[in-house]
């Protein structure tokens, strides 16, 4: 989201600077140029609104904006463009000054607001809404929380490296991360997950061996002590017949293709696999209804955005997340 806000701020900044250049050169005294400039403002505003809303929709459902919403935005934008066009056509000097002041005020407001929000969201905080039941009962559908993006370190903008590191990623941490898919067509748990933010709990660290037997987790061959936050909804256990070698199994898992071979049976019987360097094994607290590392592989450290910090809405569930 922060990158989309930064792009929005950049577009508003460019419009503002070009507008001031046109004013300085007195280009806007020309009625045709002024009309085109005023219409462009409406068109750019409509494109930016669609850009942000479509990203939010894709992040939530992977399908983008519904067609009705898309056409509604398109019609509103076209109507606004026409309104700005005809207003500019009829505008005299006093009206022109009001239009110029209005457009520049909005461009500058959007620029400063979007730039400030993108900096805050990139380095420090991100708002996140729980989309599914995979983290029940720790986090419920519709819970709104803040992600502490500086908890593990501060990342150099548009890179995969941290400027400074603060805390290690530990077992039990609830992390927010970008789903580890490089191919938009990659499908996991029944649908493409590319570009979406996930929330899960860290179960295993780099270099550790993970195995799930009859819903019980084993780390390096030892049973993981019962976790008070883990819940199970299905008592029936899925059986699995594995004819693959350990090397084949590991490779399929790292390449995020294991689910195609074993499907839902991975929920109860999984592994063993070794978590690769700089990657993590993450699971949802609602173990039987979680699309997690059992199905789509490890979480690269570079994909981790931060640590879930504060549940702020609804107020009845206000708490520091642990």
N, C-alpha and C positions, 0 to 999 in steps of 0.2 A: 504494500500500500504506500509505503514511504517513497518509493521510486516513482509511483504514479503521481503523487502529490508534488514531487520535485519537478516532474515534467510539466505538470499543470502550472506551477510557479514560473518555470522557464518560459512557457508560451505567453503567460500574462506579462512577464517582464519584457519580452521581445516586442509584444504589441505596444506596451507603454513607451518603449524607447523609439520605435518607429514612428509612433504618433507624435511624440515630442519633436522628432526630426522633421516630420511633415509640417508641424506648426511653425518651427523655426524657419523653414524654407518657404512658408506661406502657401504650401501646396493645397491646404484645406480650404483656401479661399475660392478655389475652383469648384464649382457646384457638382460636377460629375465625379471628381476625385473625392469630395466630401461625402457624397451619397454612397459611393463604393466603400469608403472607409467605415462609415456608420453601419452599413449592411454587413461588412466583414466582422465587426464587433459582435453582432448578433449570431452570426454563423459560428464564430470561434467559441462563443459562450455555449451554444448548443452542442458542439462537438466535445467540449470539455466535460459537460454534464453527462453526456452519453458515455464518454471514456471512463469516468470515475464509476458511474452506476453499473456499467457493464462489467468492469473489473470486480466490483463487489459481488455482483450476481454470479460471475464465474467462480469466484473464490468460495462462494457458498454452495453452489449446486453443480458447477462444471458445465452448465448449459447456457450461460449467459442470460441476457435479458429476455423475458418472454416476448413473443412477436407483438402482442398488444401494447406492451410498454414501449417497445422499440418504435412502433408507428406513432404512438402518442408523443414521444419525444421528438420524432421527426416532424410531425404536424405542428407542434408548438414552436419548434425551431424555425420552420418555414414561415409560420405566421409572424414570429418575432422579426425575422429578416425583412418580410414585407412591410411590417409596421415601421421599422427603422428606415427602410428605403424611402417610403412615402413621406415620412416625417422630415427626413433630410432634404427631400426634393422641395418641400414647401418652406423650409426653414429660412428665416432672415437672419441678420447678424446677431441679434440678441438671443434668438433661439439656438443658433449655431453654437454660441458660447456655452449655453446650458448643456447642450448635447455633448460637446467636447469635455466639459467638466465632469459630467456624469460618467462617460465612458472611461476617462482617465482615473477617476476615483475608484471605480469598480476594478479596473485592471490592477491598480496599485494595492487595493485591499486584498484581492485574490492572490497577488504575488507575495505580499508579506505574510498573509495567513497561511498559505500553502507551503511556503518556504519554511516558516517557523515550525509548522506541524510536521513537515518531512524531517527536519533536523531532530526534533524531539522524538519522533517515532523511530528514526534510524538509530539513534544512539541510546535512548533512555527508556521510553515507555511505548507500549503498543496496546491498543484496545483489542479485545478478542471476545467473541461470543461463542459459547459451546453449542455446536451444531447437532450433536448426536448423543446417544445414551452410552457411548463407549467408556466414559469415565465415571459412570454411576458407582457408588453413591457419593463419591468425593465431589464431583462436579456434575450438575444436572443440565439437561437440555434447556437452553435459554439463559443460563447463567452468563453474566457479563463480568469480565475480569480484566485486570491490567497485567501485562507481561513486563517483567524487569529485564530489559534488553542489555543492561550494563552489568548484570550480575556475574556473568562469566568473563566479561571483558568488553572493551570497546573496539569495534571493527573499523578498519580503514574503509572509507566509502568506496563502493563498487569493486571491492576485492573480497577474497576469502580469508584474509589474514587479520588478526587482531593487532591493534596498536599496542594495547596493554592487556594482560590477563589478570583477573582478580580471583575467581574461585574455580575449583575443579568441578567437572560434571560428575556427580556421585549417584550411586544406586539409590533409588527412591525419589530422585528429583522429578518433578512434573515439568516437562519441557514443551515449548511450542516450536515447531519446525516446519520448514517447507517440505512438502512431500517429495521423497527422493526419486523423481522420475525425470528423465531427460527427453523422453519421447511423449508427445501429446497423445499419441494413440495407445500408449501403454494402459492396459486395463487391469485393475486390481479390485477384488471384493465386489465384482459385478459392474464396475463403471470406471472411466478414466478419473484419475486423481491428480493429474498434472496441475501444478501451480497452486494447489490448495494448501492451507495451513492446517497442521494437525496438532493435537494435544495428547500426549501420552506420558507414561511414567517410565523412567530409566530402570531397566531390570538387570542388564549386564553391561560390563565395561569392555574396552578394547583388550583383546587377548584372552578373554574368558571363554570357556566352553559352556554353551547353553543347551539344555535338553528339557523337554516337557514330556512327562510320562503320566498318563491318566490324570491330566490336569495339574499335576504337581511339577514345580519348576526345580531343576537341578543346575547349580552353577559349579563348574569344575568337579562334577561328580558328586557333590554334596547337596542334599535337599535344602532349598532356600526356606528359612524359617517362615511360618505362616504370616501373611501380611494382613493386618486388620482392615486394610482398605480394599482388599480383593473380594469381589462377589462373584458368585456363579449362579446362573439362571437355569442351566440345563444339567440334569443329573445323569442323563444317558451319555455314555462315552463313545466317541467315534473311533473305530478301529482303523488301523492303517497297515498296508502291506508294502514294505519297502524293499524293492529289488535292486536299488541303486547302490553303487559303491559310495564310501564316505566322501571321496574326492568329487564324484558326480553330484552328490547331494549338496555339498558345500558350494560348488560352482553354480548350480541352479539357484540356490538361495541368494548368493551374492549378486547374481544377474537378475534377480527379482522374477524368476520364472517357476519357482517351486510350486506355487499355488496351482499352476496349470496341470501339474502332475498329481497332486494329492488333495486339492480342494479343501473343503471344510474339515476334513480329518486332521489337518494341521492344528486345529484348535486344541485338541486334547493330546495328540502325540506328535512331537516335533523334535527334530535334531537327532544326534548332537551336531552342533555347528560351532565354529570358532569365530568370535566377533573380530572382524578385521581391524587393523590399526586405524586410529582416529575415527572409529565408527562405534555406534552404540545399539544395543538391543532394547526396544521400547515396546511396552504393552499397555493396553487400557485396563483400568481397574475392574470394569465389567467384563471379565475374561471371556465369557461365552458370546459376547456381542461386541467384539472389538476387532476392527480391521487394523492389524499391527504388524510388527516385525516377523511374526510367524508366517505371514502370508506374502509380504513384499520386501523382506530383507532388512539389512541394517540401516541406521540413520547416520549419514556422514556428519561429522562435527561442523562442517561448513554450512550445513542446512539448518542448524539449530539457531533460532532467533533469540531465545532467552528463556527465563524461568518464570513459570506462573507465580504471581506474587499476591495480588489482592482481588478477592471477589467482592465487587462493590454493588452489584444489583442482581436480584432483588435485595432490598435492605434487610429483609428478614434472614438472609443468608450471608450477610456481611462478615467477612473473616479474612485473616491471613492464610494463604493456601500452604498446606504442608503435605 
